[in-house]
Amino acid sequence: MEAQETAESKDRIFTVPNLLSMSRLVLVPVFLWLILWPEFGGPNADGWALAILAFSGISDYLDGKLARRWNQVSNLGRILDPAADRLYILATLVGLTWRGILPLWLTILLLSRDAIVGVAVWLLGRHGYPPPQVNFLGKSATFCLMYAFPLLLLSDASGWVSSLSAIFGWAFAGWGTALYWWAGGLYLIQVRRLIRGDARADTTPD
């Protein structure tokens, strides 16, 4: 009976953590529009963009914490949470690069990591494995980048606040990029072991 209830809880869709992740996903295009609006002649809306980023960071922390505390860990949540993280990073990279706040080489460096991991996840799927769980290192990398982006957005102004934001923003960006690639490397090692294990099993005689 307990095992059945656990299976049913993992199949739930409308949980508080999932609703938080869904709200983050809905706000991704809104955030990108606010970032790019000044480039198309609209008024500066960086304050609203920063508010959405702040909500994203808080909800990202809460959805995992509440899922564990309220026993609302679900299969959908395992997909929504990292998907929202990736889309916010992608939207922020596009917006800040378009506005000239981020250099193109950093954007390429971060996106190439996601592309490589995406290919690895596709290979895992072909061998019947689900995507690897987000580890602590990957979460730390995401948190660093999510701190870096609003600070770098604040640096696109003048005054002492802008100067301090640039210093701390680039520090978080450097740490986040290094951790992002480190976590990606660990994923690739995990994928390689699983696929090699399957290959050995196929060649082992019965």
Steps between C-alpha positions, in 0.01 A plus 500: 500500500781741591684423175182571303453836674863590427455417131182705485666800667780492243242511219325808640496810282334783692725524803629823654861438381379421148282812491802708602707344219215557252478867599874536442463350153209733413707804599800410281369672181379795710848539645664484157257757363574740788875462445478567125231769510746795517681365192179544299423852615306419815566645847754343729334216693805355676331539839218267401746258341700494823180434697424197281856373543468541878170308496664230290785459746271490804255258340785279381612467862148450633374239254773252590477570872121474511500188282718320753333641812144433383584173325398646163796382294356408161618373164371818334689714749824324414450626143351846565760620750815454285306605187411832663862550608630434149243727335572789737871465434435489124266802508743700711794412278309607189377822656825612662708406195261689269540808719878466505521436876636147456779422253413257222781260599348443847159433350651249256692334785187448708276397211756252368501328839121464484522368144754233600295392802188497281665254261603286797142496633376401153747210495379393843143500372598275210634251756182517707632719783329814637690831515750510789383668818620853563785473749617747763778628276257573217263679738789707638600599147144606421473704820827679421380586151161611628681736739736617225237595243297752705822655630632539145167648397534753785849582377352638177454840663717758675606569856658305783221240508572420135874469569449263793246299302751455219769373739279249679309411185814399310628310805179293513508459122853358517419260783172399339658429162776289655252301711263469203767328292618291796147372558467433127820298505366286785179440301706388201699258717174358638354462151817333373496245783135412440542461125822298536324280755226430246758424231678251725169335592417457129835333428496273806405143399201344677 
